[in-house]
Amino acid sequence: MAAVDSFSLLLREIGRSCNCYMETLALIGALYTAKMGFTLMNDTYTLIRLHFIPRLVKRADLVKLYGKWAVVTGGTSGIGKYYAKELASRKVNIILISRNQEKLEALAQEIVNTYKVETAIIVTDFSKGSEIYPSIERALAGKEIGILVNNVGVFYTHPDYFTSLTQDKIWELINVNIGAANMMVHMVLPGMVQRKKGAIVNISSMSCCQPTPLMTAYSASKAYLDHFSRALHYEYAPQGIFVQSLIPFFISTNLTTYSRHLSKKSFLVPSAEEYARHAVTTLGISRRTTGYWLHTIQFLLGQYLPEWLWAWGTYRMNNSLRLEATLQRPH
Ligand SMILES: NC(=O)c1ccc[n+]([C@@H]2O[C@H](COP(=O)([O-])OP(=O)(O)OC[C@H]3O[C@@H](n4cnc5c(N)ncnc54)[C@H](OP(=O)(O)O)[C@@H]3O)[C@@H](O)[C@H]2O)c1
């Protein structure tokens, strides 16, 4: 009898202490749910504030906010071309920089005819490294550069293993994706600081968000740009300069022609024109954004993934893109 008494006593005691654990667990659960609810509300608010409201209100006067001229590197095709046109539609004069003189002249003329702004072109190859910058500096002298769009960027022929890259390709990635942004900022920022206004847009990539296998050197160069932009903003925002890290996901341009799927515009893969139209409206509003609402949804989902899951998923996706591209390539 005594044994039964002590057993039921024991059960009662366990029940009492379990209640305490259950209450603690319930409290943790409630706090976690509240945090997730708040995050979700905040993300939804950010999405609306950034991607929808600016498109409803009057367009910002970029000339007044930042200055008369914008420099767009890699401005003859893809995102750069349409970003330049979007700026020109807001009456900003445009300086286009890329390698091909004919393409530069044709686009500059098209911009003059369509938007009635001034244009200038600079023919250069950013992969050449430090030797090209004195002539760019001379060409920009005397112009009030209000906006710098560091758009130029190169990728591999298709996603691939790091050891498949040539040494030349690695230097090209470093000189074009990292070197150009550093040198261009170093060139135009002092003038902006003097005038106490200016905006710098550095085009990164979704591959900067987490380590992305089969895009190793490219994604690392884009992570560099993302950190560079964010630190630069903290350094120069007090002096009136706005720095934006723009983080697109896939966009159908020359850069994505290695894949049949990515080179066609689709629900998640906008055209460069559509992307630029959205991205320009975020200028001056968000210092770190994808620039496009559907990409922001992908970004928000991506940020909750643990690193191993992101790496696992992107490895599989990039490997199938690699295989698609190698099979497509004529032998
Ligand atoms: N497309 C995407 O899915 C995607 C996604 C995320 C991030 N991004 C980034 O967005 C930026 C623009 O990409 P995009 O897709 O628009 O590329 P794109 O269509 O290939 O355009 C690249 C531009 O850069 C110029 N360019 C290339 N190499 C150059 C060099 N060595 N020197 C001077 N100019 C050079 C090209 O003109 P010339 O050939 O006439 O010189 C062209 O105007 C890049 O930084 C890219 O990393 C793209």
The ligand as a Gaussian input file, in Angstrom:
#p B3LYP/6-31G(d) Opt

LIG

0 1
 N       21.438000      38.861000     -65.685000
 C       21.323000      38.363000     -64.479000
 O       20.624000      37.365000     -64.240000
 C       22.035000      39.024000     -63.326000
 C       21.680000      38.610000     -62.035000
 C       22.321000      39.199000     -60.962000
 C       23.260000      40.175000     -61.161000
 N       23.578000      40.565000     -62.421000
 C       24.603000      41.612000     -62.569000
 O       24.066000      42.686000     -63.292000
 C       25.098000      43.358000     -64.007000
 C       24.706000      43.501000     -65.463000
 O       24.507000      42.219000     -65.999000
 P       23.716000      41.942000     -67.362000
 O       23.029000      40.659000     -67.159000
 O       22.964000      43.134000     -67.768000
 O       24.966000      41.698000     -68.319000
 P       25.114000      41.826000     -69.915000
 O       23.790000      41.842000     -70.586000
 O       26.102000      40.788000     -70.274000
 O       25.768000      43.285000     -70.083000
 C       27.059000      43.516000     -69.674000
 C       27.470000      44.929000     -70.071000
 O       28.794000      45.132000     -69.621000
 C       29.647000      45.483000     -70.717000
 N       30.927000      44.849000     -70.462000
 C       31.191000      43.536000     -70.287000
 N       32.492000      43.343000     -70.051000
 C       33.069000      44.556000     -70.074000
 C       34.402000      45.007000     -69.905000
 N       35.407000      44.150000     -69.693000
 N       34.662000      46.319000     -69.996000
 C       33.662000      47.202000     -70.254000
 N       32.381000      46.835000     -70.407000
 C       32.083000      45.529000     -70.325000
 C       28.925000      44.957000     -71.958000
 O       29.163000      45.752000     -73.086000
 P       30.276000      45.426000     -74.225000
 O       30.216000      43.964000     -74.458000
 O       29.844000      46.269000     -75.376000
 O       31.550000      45.880000     -73.637000
 C       27.467000      45.168000     -71.551000
 O       27.089000      46.506000     -71.795000
 C       26.361000      42.519000     -63.802000
 O       27.126000      43.107000     -62.788000
 C       25.825000      41.170000     -63.355000
 O       26.752000      40.497000     -62.556000
 C       22.993000      40.017000     -63.519000

